[in-house]
Amino acid sequence: MRKTGKSNRMKNRATYFANIFSHTFYKVWVGLSFALLFSFCSYAEESRFTASTSNSSVAVGDQFQVTFQLEGSGRNFQAPTFTGFNVLMGPSQSSNMSIVNGSVSQSISYTYVLEAQKEGTFSIGAASIEVGGKKLISNPLTITVVKGSTQSQSRGNQQQGGSGDEGSVAGGKNVFLKASVSKANVYQGEAIVVTYKLYTKVTLVNYGISKLPSFNGFWSQDIQMPQQLEFHMENFDGVNYKVADVKKLILFPQRSGTLSIDPMEGEVIARVQTKRQQQRSNDPFDQFFNNPFFNNSVQDVKVSMKSEPVKITVRELPANAPATFTGAVGKFTMEASLDKKEVKAHDGVTLKIKINGKGNLKLIDPPKINFPSEFEAYDPKINSNISANITGVTGSKTFEYLLIPRNAGEYKIPVSDFTYFDLDKNQYEKVAGTEFILKVAKGEETSAPLVSGVSKSDVQFIGKDIRFIKTAPLTIVETGHLLYNSPLFYSMMAAPALLFVLLLGWRRRKEEQAGNVSLMKSRAANKVAKKRLSSAKKALDENKREVFLDEMFRALWGFVSDKMQIPISELSKENVSIALASRKVSDETIQKFIQTLDSCELARFAPGAAESIEEIYKSGIEVLSRLEGEIR
C-alpha cells in the first residue's frame, strides 16, 4: 500500500509539471502566432512615431524623461543630439503588444533620462526610425530650464517615488562629490584639512577622477590614502548615504583675502535596476513570471560629478612681527649644534640646525646666521622628516652647513632667534638662538715654499756682465731697447691702479647681487633644479614613490619660481603660463610643462590613471632643458 501511494504521488507530480510545461509551450506558440499576425497587420495600417517629455519646464540640475514611441515595429533608431543636457540614462527600450476584439496592436518606445545644465530655452531635435523601408521622423521638443524651487521639488519627488525607473536612481542626489574643510576662517600660513568625499545611494562598478583641483594661493601637502575606497554610512540632509573619502590634503594659504578651493571633477559607473512593463493577467502562471524577482534587469550608467567650490577667508598675521619672523606658523622648537669646537685652518666643520614641531614645516626658512668673513660657508643641505594626517603636518626639518675656516684664530658663530606665530596663543613666540665659539689653529700650508740661492744660469750671466776696462776710444753701440720710459713701462705702472678699480667694481657688483635675492635665485635656478632632479633620481632608484614625486614638484615649481622671479604665493599654472609666454617661450614647451605637472598630480593621487614615474622623470628633464634654452 505504501509503495502504491508513493507511486501515485509521483504520478500526480509528473502530471502537474507536464501540465505546466504544456501550458508554457501553448503560451509561447500563441505569442509567436500573434506576433506573426501583427507583423502582417502592421504594414497594413500607418505607423506613428512621436516624441514626448515628462516635463517641458524644469530647473537647473533637475532630471526628466524624453520618450520616443513608435506604434508598430521598426529598426535603425537614430536619436537626436541633446545639446544643453547631460544624458544620465538611455536609451531604455520597451515594447508592448495588445489584442482588443481581435485587433492586434504593438508599440515600441525608447526612453532617455536627461539632466538640465543651465538656464534657457532648448530644442531637442527629431529622432528617426525605419518602418517597412520608409524613414519616419518624430516631432521636436522644446524644454524651458529655469532656476528656483523646481529643482528641490523634482529631486524630492524622485526620492519619495521609488518607482524603479533608471532615471530616479542615477545622478542627481544619488551619487555626487562634496568637498569639506576643517576650517573656513584661518590665518595666513595656518593648516586647512580638505576632504573630497564620494556620496552614493546606488551600486558603483568603477570610479575615476577626470580633473584634479588646482589650489591657487595655497601650498598643498597630500595625505596618504588607501588604494581602495573604504565606504561607511553617513547621514546628509536627512538621507543615508554610503560615503568614501576620495582625496585628503592639507592646504597652507600663502596670502590673505578670500581664496577659493577649486572643485574636483570625476565620473562613476553606476549599476542600476530597471523594470520592464508588466502585463496584467489573472493567470497564476503569468503572475508567477511577472514577479519583480524575474522582471528586473540591471544597466550600467556613466554619471559625471563635480564638487562645489569652497571659499576660505584668510586673515593677515598681526602686524607686530619681530624682525626674526620668517613665516613659520604653528608650534616649534629649535636645536643647534656644532660638531667640533676646535679645528685647524682649511678643515671642515658642520653646523646643524633642527626645527621640530607642527605647522607649515616645508615652508620654513632657517634662522639667520652671521658667519665670520674668514669662513667659507656653503648652501645648507636640507633634510625633512615630515608626515601629514588629518591632525596636520608634523615632523622636523634639518639644515646642515659646511664651514671651512681659512685663518687661525678664535671666532664666534651667532645663530639668531627663531620666531613663529603660535595659533593657540594668537601671538608671536620666540625660541632663543645661541652662539658658538670655534677655535681655529694654524693649519698646513698648501702653497709651495720659496727657494733661495743662485742658479747656474745666474753664474753664466755674471761672466757676460763684468768686463775689463778698455783703454781704446769709447764707442757706444745700442744693443737693445730699455724698458724705462717705454709704453710698456707706463702700462705696467698704471696696471695696479686699474686692477684695483676693477676689483672694487666687481666686489660692489657682487654685494648688490647678494642683496638681490631674486636675481641670485634666478641665476642659480638651473643649479638648484639639477640638485632636486638628482634627489628625485635617487628616490626613483630606491622605489620611494612619494619622495620622488615631491622632489619632482620642487624641481618643476622651484625652477620657474626662481628663474621667473615669481613668489611662491603667486605660483599657479595660469600665472606661470602667462609669464613664460612673455619671455618668448613656445606654446609647445609651456603645454609640456603643464602636462608634466598634471602627470605628477595624477601619479600622486590616482597611480593607475597616470603614466609611469620613469616617464615623468624623463619628461621633467626634457621640459626643464627646454625652458633653460628658451627663457630670454
C-alpha positions as CSV (number, residue, x, y, z in Angstrom):
1,M,0.0,0.0,0.0
2,R,2.8,2.4,0.9
3,K,4.5,1.7,-2.4
4,T,1.3,2.2,-4.3
5,G,0.6,5.6,-2.5
6,K,4.1,6.7,-3.2
7,S,3.8,5.8,-6.9
8,N,0.5,7.7,-7.2
9,R,2.1,10.8,-5.6
10,M,4.9,10.7,-8.1
11,K,2.5,10.3,-11.0
12,N,0.5,13.3,-9.8
13,R,3.6,15.4,-9.6
14,A,4.7,14.3,-13.0
15,T,1.3,15.2,-14.4
16,Y,1.4,18.6,-12.6
17,F,4.7,19.5,-14.1
18,A,3.7,18.2,-17.5
19,N,0.7,20.5,-17.4
20,I,2.9,23.4,-16.5
21,F,5.3,22.8,-19.4
22,S,2.4,22.2,-21.9
23,H,0.8,25.4,-20.7
24,T,4.1,27.2,-21.2
25,F,4.5,25.8,-24.7
26,Y,1.0,26.8,-25.5
27,K,1.6,30.4,-24.4
28,V,4.8,30.7,-26.4
29,W,3.1,29.3,-29.5
30,V,0.2,31.7,-29.1
31,G,2.5,34.6,-28.6
32,L,4.5,33.8,-31.7
33,S,1.4,33.4,-33.7
34,F,0.1,36.8,-32.6
35,A,3.5,38.4,-33.3
36,L,3.5,36.9,-36.8
37,L,-0.1,38.0,-37.3
38,F,0.8,41.5,-36.1
39,S,3.8,41.7,-38.4
40,F,1.5,41.4,-41.4
41,C,-1.2,43.7,-40.0
42,S,1.3,46.4,-39.0
43,Y,2.1,47.1,-42.6
44,A,-1.5,47.5,-43.5
45,E,-2.0,50.4,-41.2
46,E,0.0,53.6,-41.0
47,S,2.6,53.8,-38.1
48,R,3.1,56.9,-36.0
49,F,6.4,58.0,-34.4
50,T,6.1,60.6,-31.7
51,A,8.3,62.3,-29.0
52,S,7.1,63.3,-25.6
53,T,8.6,64.6,-22.3
54,S,7.7,64.1,-18.7
55,N,8.1,67.8,-18.0
56,S,8.6,70.7,-20.5
57,S,9.7,73.1,-17.8
58,V,12.5,72.0,-15.4
59,A,15.0,73.6,-13.1
60,V,18.8,73.5,-13.4
61,G,20.0,70.2,-12.1
62,D,16.6,68.5,-12.4
63,Q,16.1,65.2,-14.2
64,F,13.4,64.4,-16.7
65,Q,12.5,61.8,-19.3
66,V,12.2,62.1,-23.0
67,T,10.4,59.2,-24.8
68,F,10.3,58.3,-28.5
69,Q,7.3,56.0,-29.2
70,L,6.5,54.1,-32.4
71,E,3.1,52.5,-33.0
72,G,4.3,49.4,-34.8
73,S,7.7,47.9,-35.2
74,G,10.8,49.4,-36.8
75,R,14.6,49.3,-36.9
76,N,17.7,51.6,-37.1
77,F,16.5,54.0,-34.4
78,Q,18.6,57.3,-34.5
79,A,18.4,59.6,-31.5
80,P,18.9,63.4,-31.8
81,T,21.6,65.4,-30.0
82,F,20.7,66.6,-26.6
83,T,22.5,69.9,-26.6
84,G,22.4,71.6,-23.2
85,F,21.6,68.5,-21.2
86,N,23.5,65.6,-19.6
87,V,22.4,62.2,-20.7
88,L,22.2,60.2,-17.5
89,M,20.5,57.1,-18.9
90,G,19.3,55.7,-22.2
91,P,18.1,54.6,-24.5
92,S,16.0,52.2,-22.4
93,Q,13.9,50.2,-24.8
94,S,10.5,48.6,-24.0
95,S,7.7,47.1,-26.2
96,N,4.0,46.4,-25.7
97,M,1.5,44.2,-27.6
98,S,-2.3,44.1,-27.1
99,I,-5.3,42.4,-28.6
100,V,-8.7,44.2,-28.5
101,N,-11.7,42.5,-30.2
102,G,-9.4,40.5,-32.4
103,S,-7.4,43.6,-33.4
104,V,-3.6,43.3,-32.7
105,S,-1.5,46.4,-32.0
106,Q,2.1,46.8,-31.0
107,S,4.3,49.7,-29.8
108,I,7.9,50.2,-29.0
109,S,9.5,53.1,-27.1
110,Y,13.0,54.5,-26.4
111,T,13.4,56.4,-23.2
112,Y,16.2,58.8,-22.1
113,V,16.8,60.4,-18.7
114,L,18.3,63.9,-19.1
115,E,19.6,66.4,-16.6
116,A,19.4,70.2,-17.2
117,Q,22.7,72.0,-17.1
118,K,21.9,75.7,-17.4
119,E,19.1,78.2,-17.8
120,G,17.5,78.9,-21.1
121,T,15.1,77.5,-23.8
122,F,16.5,74.4,-25.6
123,S,15.2,72.5,-28.5
124,I,15.5,68.7,-28.8
125,G,15.6,67.7,-32.4
126,A,13.7,64.9,-34.2
127,A,14.6,61.3,-33.9
128,S,14.3,58.8,-36.9
129,I,13.4,55.2,-37.4
130,E,12.9,52.9,-40.4
131,V,9.4,51.2,-40.8
132,G,8.8,49.0,-43.8
133,G,11.6,50.6,-45.9
134,K,10.4,54.1,-45.0
135,K,12.0,56.6,-42.7
136,L,9.8,58.2,-40.0
137,I,10.6,61.4,-38.2
138,S,9.4,62.3,-34.7
139,N,8.3,65.8,-33.7
140,P,10.8,68.1,-32.0
141,L,10.5,69.1,-28.3
142,T,11.1,72.5,-26.6
143,I,12.4,72.4,-23.0
144,T,12.5,75.5,-20.7
145,V,15.1,75.4,-18.0
146,V,14.7,77.8,-15.0
147,K,16.2,78.1,-11.6
148,G,14.3,78.1,-8.3
149,S,12.4,75.7,-6.1
150,T,11.6,73.4,-9.0
151,Q,15.0,71.7,-8.5
152,S,14.4,70.6,-4.9
153,Q,10.8,69.7,-5.7
154,S,11.8,67.5,-8.6
155,R,14.5,65.7,-6.6
156,G,12.2,65.3,-3.7
157,N,9.7,63.5,-5.9
158,Q,12.4,61.2,-7.1
159,Q,13.4,60.2,-3.6
160,Q,9.8,59.6,-2.4
161,G,8.5,57.9,-5.5
162,G,10.8,54.9,-5.7
163,S,9.1,53.9,-8.9
164,G,12.1,51.9,-10.0
165,D,12.9,53.5,-13.4
166,E,16.5,54.2,-14.0
167,G,16.2,58.0,-14.1
168,S,15.4,58.1,-10.4
169,V,18.5,56.2,-9.3
170,A,21.3,57.7,-11.5
171,G,22.9,61.1,-11.0
172,G,21.3,64.0,-9.1
173,K,21.4,63.5,-5.3
174,N,22.0,59.7,-5.6
175,V,25.8,60.0,-6.4
176,F,27.9,63.1,-6.1
177,L,31.2,64.6,-4.9
178,K,31.4,67.0,-2.0
179,A,34.4,69.0,-0.6
180,S,34.6,69.7,3.1
181,V,37.2,71.8,5.1
182,S,38.2,71.7,8.7
183,K,38.2,75.5,8.9
184,A,36.8,78.3,6.7
185,N,38.4,81.2,8.5
186,V,42.1,80.9,9.1
187,Y,45.3,82.9,9.5
188,Q,47.8,83.2,6.6
189,G,50.0,80.0,6.9
190,E,47.5,78.1,9.0
191,A,46.8,74.5,8.0
192,I,43.4,73.5,6.5
193,V,42.4,69.9,6.1
194,V,40.4,69.4,2.8
195,T,38.5,66.2,2.2
196,Y,36.8,65.2,-1.1
197,K,34.0,62.7,-0.4
198,L,32.0,60.5,-2.7
199,Y,28.3,60.0,-1.7
200,T,26.2,57.3,-3.3
201,K,22.9,55.5,-2.8
202,V,23.5,53.2,-5.7
203,T,25.9,50.4,-6.5
204,L,29.2,51.6,-8.1
205,V,31.1,49.5,-10.6
206,N,34.0,51.9,-11.1
207,Y,35.1,55.4,-10.4
208,G,37.7,57.8,-11.7
209,I,38.9,61.4,-11.4
210,S,38.9,63.3,-14.6
211,K,40.2,66.7,-13.3
212,L,42.2,67.4,-10.2
213,P,41.7,70.7,-8.5
214,S,44.3,73.5,-8.6
215,F,45.0,75.4,-5.4
216,N,45.8,78.9,-6.4
217,G,47.2,80.8,-3.4
218,F,47.8,77.7,-1.4
219,W,50.7,75.3,-0.7
220,S,49.4,71.8,-0.6
221,Q,50.6,68.6,1.2
222,D,48.8,65.3,0.3
223,I,47.7,62.9,2.9
224,Q,48.3,59.2,2.1
225,M,45.1,57.4,1.1
226,P,44.3,53.7,0.7
227,Q,44.3,52.2,-2.8
228,Q,40.7,51.0,-2.5
229,L,37.7,53.2,-1.4
230,E,36.5,52.4,2.1
231,F,32.8,53.1,2.4
232,H,30.8,53.9,5.6
233,M,27.3,55.1,6.3
234,E,26.7,58.8,6.8
235,N,23.5,61.0,7.0
236,F,23.5,64.0,4.8
237,D,20.4,66.3,4.6
238,G,18.4,63.7,6.4
239,V,19.3,60.9,3.8
240,N,21.6,58.0,4.5
241,Y,24.4,57.5,2.0
242,K,27.4,55.2,1.6
243,V,30.4,57.6,1.8
244,A,34.1,57.2,0.9
245,D,37.0,59.6,1.2
246,V,38.4,60.1,-2.3
247,K,41.2,62.6,-1.6
248,K,42.6,64.3,1.5
249,L,45.2,67.0,1.7
250,I,46.4,69.9,3.8
251,L,46.5,73.4,2.4
252,F,48.5,76.4,3.7
253,P,47.2,79.7,2.4
254,Q,50.0,82.0,1.2
255,R,48.2,85.3,1.0
256,S,45.4,87.0,2.8
257,G,41.9,87.6,1.5
258,T,39.1,85.4,0.2
259,L,40.6,82.3,-1.6
260,S,38.7,79.7,-3.5
261,I,39.3,75.9,-3.3
262,D,38.6,74.7,-6.8
263,P,36.2,71.8,-7.5
264,M,37.2,68.3,-8.3
265,E,35.6,66.5,-11.3
266,G,35.1,62.8,-11.8
267,E,32.8,60.1,-13.1
268,V,31.5,56.8,-11.9
269,I,29.8,53.8,-13.5
270,A,26.6,53.2,-11.5
271,R,24.8,49.8,-11.8
272,V,21.0,50.5,-11.5
273,Q,17.9,48.4,-11.7
274,T,15.3,48.8,-14.5
275,K,11.9,47.3,-14.7
276,R,10.1,46.0,-17.8
277,Q,6.5,46.8,-18.4
278,Q,4.2,44.1,-16.9
279,Q,1.1,42.6,-18.4
280,R,-2.0,42.5,-16.2
281,S,-3.4,39.0,-16.1
282,N,-5.5,36.8,-13.8
283,D,-3.5,33.7,-14.9
284,P,-1.4,32.5,-11.9
285,F,1.2,31.3,-14.3
286,D,1.6,34.9,-15.6
287,Q,1.6,36.3,-12.1
288,F,4.5,34.0,-11.2
289,F,6.7,35.0,-14.1
290,N,5.8,38.7,-13.7
291,N,7.2,38.7,-10.1
292,P,9.7,41.5,-9.7
293,F,12.4,38.9,-9.0
294,F,12.2,37.8,-12.6
295,N,11.1,41.1,-14.1
296,N,14.0,43.3,-13.0
297,S,17.2,43.9,-15.0
298,V,20.4,46.0,-14.4
299,Q,22.1,48.6,-16.5
300,D,25.5,50.3,-16.1
301,V,25.3,54.1,-16.3
302,K,28.1,56.7,-16.5
303,V,27.5,59.6,-14.2
304,S,29.6,62.8,-14.3
305,M,30.3,64.6,-11.0
306,K,31.7,67.9,-9.9
307,S,32.1,69.2,-6.4
308,E,31.2,72.7,-5.4
309,P,34.0,75.3,-4.8
310,V,34.7,76.3,-1.2
311,K,35.5,79.8,-0.1
312,I,38.2,80.3,2.6
313,T,38.6,83.6,4.4
314,V,42.3,84.2,5.2
315,R,43.3,86.8,7.8
316,E,46.7,88.6,7.9
317,L,49.0,87.8,10.7
318,P,49.4,90.5,13.4
319,A,51.5,93.5,12.3
320,N,53.8,93.5,15.3
321,A,56.0,90.7,13.9
322,P,59.6,90.6,15.1
323,A,62.5,91.0,12.7
324,T,63.4,87.4,13.2
325,F,60.0,86.1,12.0
326,T,60.3,84.4,8.6
327,G,56.7,83.0,8.2
328,A,56.6,79.9,10.5
329,V,53.0,79.3,11.7
330,G,52.3,76.6,14.3
331,K,54.3,75.4,17.3
332,F,58.0,74.7,17.0
333,T,61.3,74.1,18.9
334,M,64.8,74.6,17.6
335,E,68.1,72.8,18.3
336,A,71.5,74.0,17.1
337,S,74.8,72.1,17.3
338,L,78.4,72.4,16.1
339,D,80.2,69.1,15.5
340,K,83.7,70.5,16.6
341,K,84.8,73.2,19.0
342,E,88.5,73.2,17.8
343,V,89.7,72.7,14.3
344,K,92.7,73.5,12.1
345,A,92.5,76.0,9.3
346,H,91.3,74.6,6.0
347,D,89.5,71.8,7.8
348,G,85.7,71.5,7.6
349,V,83.2,71.9,10.4
350,T,79.4,71.2,10.3
351,L,76.8,73.4,11.8
352,K,73.4,71.7,12.2
353,I,70.1,73.4,12.9
354,K,67.0,71.3,13.5
355,I,63.4,72.6,13.8
356,N,60.8,70.3,15.2
357,G,57.1,70.8,15.6
358,K,53.7,71.1,13.9
359,G,52.8,73.6,11.2
360,N,54.0,74.7,7.8
361,L,57.3,72.9,8.1
362,K,58.0,72.7,4.4
363,L,57.9,76.5,4.0
364,I,60.2,77.3,7.0
365,D,63.5,79.1,6.3
366,P,66.4,78.7,8.7
367,P,67.2,81.4,11.2
368,K,69.8,84.0,10.2
369,I,73.5,83.1,10.8
370,N,76.3,85.7,10.7
371,F,79.3,83.7,9.5
372,P,82.8,85.3,10.0
373,S,84.3,86.7,6.9
374,E,87.3,84.3,7.2
375,F,84.9,81.4,6.7
376,E,83.8,79.7,3.5
377,A,80.1,78.8,4.0
378,Y,78.2,76.6,1.6
379,D,74.4,76.4,0.9
380,P,72.8,74.2,3.6
381,K,71.8,70.6,2.9
382,I,68.1,70.3,3.9
383,N,66.7,67.0,5.3
384,S,63.0,66.8,6.0
385,N,61.2,64.1,8.1
386,I,57.6,65.2,7.7
387,S,54.3,63.3,8.0
388,A,50.8,64.6,7.1
389,N,47.5,63.4,8.5
390,I,44.1,64.8,9.4
391,T,45.6,66.5,12.6
392,G,48.1,68.5,10.5
393,V,51.7,68.4,9.4
394,T,54.3,67.3,12.0
395,G,57.9,66.3,11.9
396,S,61.3,68.1,11.6
397,K,63.4,70.0,9.2
398,T,67.2,70.0,9.4
399,F,69.7,72.5,7.9
400,E,73.3,71.4,7.6
401,Y,76.0,74.0,6.8
402,L,79.6,73.1,5.8
403,L,82.0,75.7,7.1
404,I,85.7,76.0,6.2
405,P,87.8,78.5,8.2
406,R,90.8,79.8,6.3
407,N,92.7,81.6,9.0
408,A,93.7,80.8,12.6
409,G,92.0,82.5,15.5
410,E,89.0,82.3,17.8
411,Y,85.7,83.0,16.1
412,K,82.1,83.5,17.2
413,I,79.3,82.0,15.2
414,P,76.0,83.6,16.3
415,V,72.7,81.9,15.4
416,S,69.8,84.3,15.7
417,D,66.4,83.7,17.4
418,F,63.7,81.7,15.7
419,T,60.3,83.3,15.8
420,Y,56.9,81.7,14.9
421,F,53.3,82.6,15.2
422,D,51.5,80.4,17.9
423,L,48.0,79.6,16.8
424,D,46.9,78.5,20.2
425,K,48.0,81.8,21.9
426,N,47.4,84.0,18.8
427,Q,50.8,85.7,19.3
428,Y,54.4,85.5,18.2
429,E,56.7,83.2,20.2
430,K,60.5,83.3,20.2
431,V,62.9,80.4,20.5
432,A,66.2,81.8,21.8
433,G,69.2,81.5,19.5
434,T,72.7,80.6,20.5
435,E,76.4,81.5,19.9
436,F,79.2,79.0,19.2
437,I,82.9,79.6,19.9
438,L,85.2,78.0,17.4
439,K,89.0,77.9,17.9
440,V,90.9,77.6,14.7
441,A,94.6,76.5,14.9
442,K,97.2,77.1,12.2
443,G,96.9,74.5,9.5
444,E,99.3,73.1,7.0
445,E,100.4,75.5,4.3
446,T,99.1,74.5,0.9
447,S,101.3,76.8,-1.2
448,A,104.9,75.8,-2.4
449,P,107.8,77.1,-0.3
450,L,110.1,79.8,-1.7
451,V,113.6,78.6,-2.8
452,S,116.6,81.0,-2.4
453,G,120.1,80.7,-3.9
454,V,121.9,81.4,-7.2
455,S,121.2,79.2,-10.2
456,K,123.7,78.1,-12.8
457,S,122.3,80.5,-15.4
458,D,122.8,83.4,-13.0
459,V,126.5,82.5,-12.7
460,Q,126.9,82.3,-16.5
461,F,125.2,85.7,-16.8
462,I,127.8,87.2,-14.4
463,G,130.6,86.3,-16.9
464,K,128.9,88.3,-19.5
465,D,128.2,91.3,-17.3
466,I,131.7,92.0,-15.9
467,R,134.1,93.4,-18.4
468,F,137.8,94.5,-18.3
469,I,138.5,98.2,-18.6
470,K,139.3,99.2,-22.2
471,T,141.8,102.0,-23.0
472,A,140.7,102.3,-26.6
473,P,138.4,105.2,-27.6
474,L,134.9,104.7,-26.3
475,T,132.4,103.6,-28.9
476,I,128.8,103.4,-27.6
477,V,126.7,100.9,-29.5
478,E,123.0,100.4,-28.7
479,T,122.5,96.7,-28.1
480,G,118.8,96.7,-27.1
481,H,115.7,98.7,-26.1
482,L,115.4,99.8,-22.4
483,L,112.2,99.2,-20.5
484,Y,112.3,102.5,-18.8
485,N,110.3,105.3,-20.4
486,S,108.7,102.9,-22.9
487,P,104.9,102.4,-23.4
488,L,105.2,99.0,-21.7
489,F,106.8,100.7,-18.7
490,Y,103.9,103.2,-18.3
491,S,101.3,100.4,-18.9
492,M,102.9,98.3,-16.1
493,M,102.9,101.4,-13.8
494,A,99.2,102.0,-14.4
495,A,98.1,98.3,-14.2
496,P,97.9,98.1,-10.4
497,A,95.7,101.1,-10.1
498,L,93.4,99.9,-13.0
499,L,93.3,96.4,-11.4
500,F,92.3,97.9,-8.1
501,V,89.4,99.9,-9.7
502,L,88.2,96.7,-11.5
503,L,88.3,94.7,-8.3
504,L,86.5,97.4,-6.4
505,G,83.7,97.4,-9.0
506,W,83.5,93.6,-9.1
507,R,83.1,93.5,-5.3
508,R,80.4,96.2,-5.3
509,R,78.5,94.3,-8.0
510,K,78.8,91.0,-6.0
511,E,77.4,92.8,-2.9
512,E,74.5,94.2,-5.0
513,Q,73.8,90.8,-6.4
514,A,73.9,89.2,-3.0
515,G,71.4,91.8,-1.7
516,N,69.1,91.0,-4.7
517,V,67.8,87.6,-3.6
518,S,65.5,87.2,-6.6
519,L,68.4,87.8,-9.0
520,M,70.6,85.3,-7.3
521,K,67.9,82.7,-7.2
522,S,67.2,83.3,-11.0
523,R,70.9,82.7,-11.8
524,A,71.1,79.6,-9.6
525,A,67.8,78.2,-10.8
526,N,69.4,75.7,-13.1
527,K,71.9,74.5,-10.5
528,V,69.1,74.1,-7.8
529,A,66.9,72.2,-10.3
530,K,69.7,69.8,-11.1
531,K,70.2,69.1,-7.4
532,R,66.5,68.4,-7.0
533,L,66.4,66.2,-10.1
534,S,69.4,64.3,-8.7
535,S,67.4,63.7,-5.5
536,A,64.4,62.6,-7.5
537,K,66.5,60.1,-9.4
538,K,67.9,58.7,-6.2
539,A,64.3,58.3,-4.8
540,L,63.3,56.7,-8.1
541,D,66.1,54.1,-7.9
542,E,65.1,53.3,-4.3
543,N,61.4,53.0,-5.4
544,K,60.3,55.8,-3.0
545,R,57.4,57.0,-4.9
546,E,56.2,59.8,-2.6
547,V,59.7,61.2,-2.1
548,F,60.3,61.1,-5.9
549,L,57.0,63.0,-6.7
550,D,57.7,65.5,-4.0
551,E,61.2,66.2,-5.4
552,M,59.8,66.5,-9.0
553,F,57.2,69.0,-7.8
554,R,60.0,71.0,-6.1
555,A,62.2,70.9,-9.2
556,L,59.5,72.0,-11.6
557,W,57.8,74.7,-9.5
558,G,61.1,75.8,-7.9
559,F,62.7,76.3,-11.3
560,V,60.0,78.6,-12.7
561,S,59.7,80.4,-9.3
562,D,63.5,81.1,-9.2
563,K,64.0,81.7,-12.9
564,M,61.0,83.9,-13.5
565,Q,61.2,85.5,-10.0
566,I,57.6,84.6,-9.2
567,P,56.8,84.4,-5.4
568,I,55.6,81.0,-4.1
569,S,52.3,82.6,-3.1
570,E,51.6,83.6,-6.7
571,L,52.5,80.3,-8.3
572,S,49.7,78.8,-10.4
573,K,49.5,77.2,-13.8
574,E,47.8,80.3,-15.3
575,N,50.4,82.7,-13.9
576,V,53.3,80.6,-15.0
577,S,51.9,80.1,-18.5
578,I,51.5,83.9,-18.9
579,A,55.0,84.6,-17.5
580,L,56.6,82.0,-19.8
581,A,54.8,83.4,-22.8
582,S,56.0,86.9,-22.0
583,R,59.6,85.5,-22.1
584,K,59.1,84.1,-25.7
585,V,58.8,80.5,-24.6
586,S,57.0,78.4,-27.2
587,D,53.4,77.2,-26.6
588,E,54.6,73.6,-27.1
589,T,57.1,73.9,-24.2
590,I,54.5,75.6,-22.0
591,Q,52.0,72.8,-22.6
592,K,54.7,70.2,-22.0
593,F,55.4,71.9,-18.6
594,I,51.7,71.9,-17.6
595,Q,51.3,68.3,-18.7
596,T,54.3,67.2,-16.7
597,L,52.8,68.9,-13.6
598,D,49.4,67.2,-14.2
599,S,51.2,63.8,-14.6
600,C,52.8,64.3,-11.2
601,E,49.5,65.2,-9.6
602,L,47.8,62.2,-11.2
603,A,50.6,59.9,-10.2
604,R,50.3,61.1,-6.6
605,F,46.6,60.6,-6.3
606,A,45.5,58.1,-9.0
607,P,48.5,55.9,-9.8
608,G,46.5,53.7,-12.1
609,A,45.5,56.6,-14.3
610,A,48.9,58.1,-14.7
611,E,52.0,57.3,-16.7
612,S,54.9,55.6,-15.1
613,I,57.1,57.6,-12.8
614,E,60.1,56.8,-15.1
615,E,58.3,58.6,-17.9
616,I,57.5,61.5,-15.6
617,Y,61.2,61.8,-14.7
618,K,62.2,61.8,-18.4
619,S,59.5,64.3,-19.2
620,G,60.7,66.6,-16.3
621,I,64.3,66.6,-17.5
622,E,63.2,67.3,-21.1
623,V,60.9,70.2,-20.2
624,L,63.5,71.8,-17.8
625,S,66.1,71.6,-20.6
626,R,63.7,73.3,-23.0
627,L,62.9,76.1,-20.5
628,E,66.5,76.7,-19.8
629,G,67.2,77.1,-23.5
630,E,64.1,79.2,-24.4
631,I,63.7,81.6,-21.5
632,R,65.2,85.0,-22.5
